[in-house]
Amino acid sequence: MAAALKNTQKKTIAKELYLNGDFTLEEIAEKVGAVRQTVARWAKDENWKDIKASMTVGKDKILKNLYAHVQTINDTITMRPDGERIPTPKEADTLAKLAAAIDKIESESGIREYVNAGIAFLTFVRSTAPQKAVEISYLWDSFIKDKLR
C-alpha cells in the first residue's frame, strides 16, 4: 500500500508523525514505506527538529497573525480616495502569498488533526489491546494516505 504513495505524500505523512507523534525515525519510515535514511534526510533538510520546537506558538496564533496582516493591507487600501482603492502590485502579491500561506496551514492542520486523533487512539488501544493496535494501525495508515489524495 505504501509503495503506491508519491514521495511528497510519504514526506507529508512522515513529517506529521514526527511533529505530532512519539515515533522513532525507523517507525516513521516503516509506516510511510521509506527507508530510515530518507526520513532522516527529509527531517534534516526541512529542519523538522526546529519546527517541532517552535510548535509551542501554535497554529491558531500563526493564523491570527496572518489574518491581521491581510486586514492591515485591506485597511490601507480602503483608506485611499474613491477610485484609488485597488491594491498596488506589491500589495496584491503580498495578499496572494498570505492567502496561500493561510490555505496551506489550514489544509495541513486538517491532516494534522487526523494524525493527532489517530496517534491518541492508537496509544489508548496499545495500552488495552496491543494485538488490536497492530491491526488498527494498518487501517489508520490507509485512512491517512487516502486523505492525502
C-alpha positions as CSV (number, residue, x, y, z in Angstrom):
1,M,0.0,0.0,0.0
2,A,2.7,2.5,1.0
3,A,4.6,1.9,-2.3
4,A,1.6,3.5,-4.2
5,L,2.2,6.8,-2.4
6,K,4.2,9.5,-4.0
7,N,7.4,10.7,-2.2
8,T,5.7,14.0,-1.5
9,Q,2.8,12.2,0.2
10,K,5.2,10.0,2.2
11,K,7.2,13.0,3.3
12,T,3.9,14.8,4.4
13,I,2.8,11.8,6.5
14,A,6.3,11.3,7.9
15,K,6.5,15.0,8.9
16,E,3.2,14.8,10.7
17,L,4.2,11.7,12.5
18,Y,7.5,13.3,13.5
19,L,6.0,16.6,14.6
20,N,2.9,15.2,16.4
21,G,3.8,11.7,17.4
22,D,6.3,9.9,19.5
23,F,7.8,7.7,16.9
24,T,11.4,6.8,16.0
25,L,12.7,7.5,12.5
26,E,12.6,3.8,11.9
27,E,9.0,3.5,12.9
28,I,8.1,6.5,10.7
29,A,10.0,5.0,7.8
30,E,8.2,1.7,8.2
31,K,4.8,3.5,8.3
32,V,5.3,5.5,5.2
33,G,7.2,2.9,3.2
34,A,10.5,4.6,3.0
35,V,14.0,3.8,4.3
36,R,15.2,5.4,7.6
37,Q,18.0,7.3,5.9
38,T,15.4,9.0,3.6
39,V,13.3,10.1,6.5
40,A,16.4,11.3,8.3
41,R,17.3,13.4,5.3
42,W,13.8,14.8,5.0
43,A,13.9,15.8,8.7
44,K,17.4,17.4,8.3
45,D,16.7,19.2,5.0
46,E,13.4,20.7,6.3
47,N,14.5,21.3,9.9
48,W,11.8,19.2,11.5
49,K,13.5,19.4,14.8
50,D,13.3,23.2,14.8
51,I,9.7,23.1,13.6
52,K,8.8,20.7,16.4
53,A,10.4,23.0,18.9
54,S,8.6,26.1,17.6
55,M,5.2,24.4,17.6
56,T,4.6,25.9,21.0
57,V,3.5,29.0,19.1
58,G,0.5,27.1,17.7
59,K,-1.4,27.1,14.5
60,D,-4.1,29.5,15.9
61,K,-1.6,32.2,16.7
62,I,0.1,31.9,13.4
63,L,-3.2,32.1,11.5
64,K,-4.3,35.1,13.7
65,N,-1.2,36.9,12.7
66,L,-1.5,36.1,9.0
67,Y,-5.2,37.3,9.1
68,A,-4.1,40.5,10.9
69,H,-1.6,41.2,8.1
70,V,-4.3,40.8,5.5
71,Q,-6.5,43.1,7.4
72,T,-3.8,45.7,7.7
73,I,-3.3,45.7,3.9
74,N,-7.0,45.9,3.3
75,D,-7.4,48.8,5.7
76,T,-4.6,50.6,3.9
77,I,-6.4,50.1,0.6
78,T,-9.8,51.2,1.9
79,M,-8.3,54.5,3.3
80,R,-7.4,55.6,-0.2
81,P,-9.7,58.1,-2.0
82,D,-12.5,56.7,-4.2
83,G,-11.3,55.3,-7.4
84,E,-7.8,54.5,-6.0
85,R,-8.9,51.6,-3.7
86,I,-7.2,48.9,-5.6
87,P,-4.1,47.1,-4.3
88,T,-0.7,48.0,-5.7
89,P,1.1,45.2,-7.5
90,K,3.2,44.7,-4.3
91,E,0.1,44.6,-2.1
92,A,-1.6,42.2,-4.5
93,D,1.4,39.9,-4.4
94,T,1.6,40.1,-0.6
95,L,-2.1,39.3,-0.3
96,A,-1.7,36.3,-2.7
97,K,1.2,35.0,-0.7
98,L,-0.6,35.5,2.6
99,A,-3.7,33.7,1.2
100,A,-1.5,30.8,0.1
101,A,0.1,30.5,3.5
102,I,-3.2,30.6,5.2
103,D,-4.6,27.9,2.9
104,K,-1.6,25.7,3.4
105,I,-1.7,26.0,7.2
106,E,-5.5,25.3,7.3
107,S,-5.3,22.3,5.0
108,E,-2.2,20.9,6.8
109,S,-3.9,21.3,10.1
110,G,-6.8,19.1,8.8
111,I,-4.4,16.3,8.2
112,R,-2.6,17.1,11.5
113,E,-5.9,16.7,13.4
114,Y,-6.4,13.3,11.8
115,V,-2.9,12.2,12.7
116,N,-3.2,13.5,16.2
117,A,-6.5,11.8,16.8
118,G,-5.1,8.6,15.3
119,I,-2.0,8.7,17.5
120,A,-4.1,9.3,20.6
121,F,-6.4,6.5,19.7
122,L,-3.6,4.0,18.9
123,T,-1.8,4.9,22.1
124,F,-5.0,4.0,24.0
125,V,-5.6,0.8,22.1
126,R,-1.9,-0.3,22.6
127,S,-2.4,0.0,26.4
128,T,-5.5,-2.1,26.4
129,A,-5.2,-4.5,23.4
130,P,-1.8,-4.5,21.8
131,Q,-2.7,-7.0,19.1
132,K,-5.7,-5.0,18.0
133,A,-3.4,-1.9,17.9
134,V,-1.4,-3.5,15.1
135,E,-4.5,-4.3,13.1
136,I,-5.9,-0.8,13.6
137,S,-2.6,0.8,12.8
138,Y,-2.7,-0.6,9.3
139,L,-6.2,0.6,8.8
140,W,-5.4,4.1,10.2
141,D,-2.4,4.4,7.9
142,S,-4.6,3.6,4.9
143,F,-7.1,6.2,6.1
144,I,-4.4,8.9,6.4
145,K,-3.0,8.1,3.0
146,D,-6.5,8.2,1.5
147,K,-7.0,11.7,3.0
148,L,-3.8,12.9,1.3
149,R,-5.1,12.0,-2.2
